[in-house]
Amino acid sequence: MIRTFIAIDLPPGLREDLEALQKKLQKADAPVSWVKVDRVHLTLKFLGDVAPERIDSFRDALAAVSAKTSPFRLKPLGCGAFPSIKQIRVVWVGLQGEDEALNKLQQEVEKAMIPLGFEPEGRSFKPHLTLGRVKGKHRLERLQEFLMSNQSFEAEAFDVTELVLYKSELRPEGARYTPLFRAPFTGHH
């Protein structure tokens, strides 16, 4: 079985900006497991463990979505935490821009995967880039302050031009993500 998920990849320049923000937040010295920036991406749907022979059917489903999707722009803006800055579990960077196009894409991905046996997510889709996950209780007030003082974080807008199906391998040194295939957008506005 292979663990898989559907995501949007990020441009290298954005990864550098995310790393700079992470370095600022790390100075709070809070118990956070930080995601390596080369592994940060925008997850649209987590599929979990699947049999390798099913990958072709995923490819067809995602190609069908990409065929009717046009490229759109997103802009990373602000940072925060889930469920809230008061009770931090996950530290994230927000995304603005053509969020209607992004929401529609996420819904189309959900729809395309239903016939393949994947239930749609019950909760509403909140586009974000996960920077870290909290692993303890102490010094979280400092992290809250650091998040509040970095609200003005922004990075250059980027074009979303394809869907990527990733394989996720959990290793001692952390997760490793390998693209299994890319489905470029070929729709027109």
N, C-alpha and C positions, 0 to 999 in steps of 0.2 A: 504493500500500500504506500501511496505517497501523499503527503500533506500538501494541499494546493490552495491558492487563493487568487482572486482576480483583482488587479490593481492598476493604478496609473503611476508611471515612472516620473521621476523628477529630474530637472536639468542639473548638471554639475555645479553651476554657479549658485543655485539655491542651496545645495548641500553645504557649501562653504559658509553661507549666511546662517544656516541652521546650526552649524558647528560653533560659529561665533556666539550665537545666542545661548547655546548649551553651556559654553565655557563661562558666560556671565552667570547663568543660573546655578552652575556647579559650585560657584563661590559661596553659595548659601550653606554648602556642606550638609545638605539634607540627605537622608537615606533613600536615594533614588537610584534605580537601575536605569542608566541612560542608554538609549538606543544608539548604536553606531550610525553616524549620519549616512553612510553609504547603504544602509539598510532601511532608511526611512522612505516610505512611499504612501500613496493614498489608497487604502484598501477599499474596494467597492463591494466585494463579497468574499467571505471566507468559506471554502468548500470542505476543509478538513481532509481526512484520510480517504483516498479514492483508489480504485484499482487502475493501474497504468493503462490498461486497454480502453479505459473510458475517455482518455485524453482527446482522442480524435473527435468524439461527439461534442466535447467542450469547445474544441477548435471551430467546428462548424457553427455552433450556437453563437460564439463570440464574433465570428466573421460576419454572421448575419446582422448582428447589432452594429458592428463597425461600418457595414455597408450603408447604413442609413444615418450614420452620425457624422456631423461636420466637426472639424477642429474648433476648439473654443479656448478662451483665455481664463486663467485663474491667477489671483494675486495673493501671496502669503501675507497675512496681516494680523498683528496682535498675537498674544499668547494667553493661555489660561489653563484650567484644570477641570477634569471630570471627577466626581459629579459637580464640584464647585470649588472655588478658590479656598473656601472655608474647610472643605474636607477633601484634600487632594489625594486622588488615587492615580490619576494619569495626567501628565503634563503635555500640553499640545500647543501647536501653532495653528491659527485659524486660516481659512481660505475664503477669499471674496472674489468678485468678478462675475463671470457668467455662470452664476450658481444655478440658474434654471436649467441651463444645458447640462450641468453636472448632475443635478437631481434627476433629470430625464434619463441620462445615461445610466445612472445607478438603478433606476426603475426598470429600464429595458434589460439590463443585465439580470436583475431579479426574475423578470418575466421569462427570459430566454432559458433560465436554469430550472424553472418549475417542471417542464416536461421531462427533465433529466433526473427528477426526484429530489430537488433541493427546495425546501420551504423558504418562502420570503421571510426576511428579518421582521420580527414583530415591531421592534422599536424604530423610530424615525431616524433617517440617515442624517448624521451631523458631520459634514466634511471637515476633517482635521488631519494634521500630521502628528503622530505620536512621537514625542521626544524622550519620554521616560516614564517609568512606573514606580510608584512609591513602595518601598520595602519595609518601612518602619515608621515610628511615631515622632521621634524627637527632631527638633530644629525645623519643624514644618512651618512655624511662624515666619522664620527667615525666608524660607522658600516662597511663602505667600507674598512677603514684601518684595522679593526680587521679581516675582511675576507681575505684581502691580506696577513696579517701576520700569518694566520692559514692555508695557502695553503699546508703546509706539513702534515696536518691531515691525518692519516691513521688508519685503524682498521683491526683486523684480518680477513682474508678471511673466507668465510662461504659457506657451501653447500646449494644449493637450491634444495629441494627434493619434493616439493608439491605446488599445487595451493590452494588458500583458497578463498572461497566466503564469504564475510563479510556483515553483516547487520550494517548499520550506523544509530544511533539515535542521533538527535541533542537535547542536553539537556542544561539547564541553565549553568551547570558547564563545558560545552564543549561536543564534540562529544563522543559517546560511540560506540565502534566497537565490535561486537560479531561474531565469526566464525559460519556460518550456516553449512558448511561442508568443508572437506579437500579432495583433490584429489591427492594422492601420485603418484609420477612418477614411472612408471614400465618399461619404455623403456630401451634398451641396446645400449651402444655405438657401 
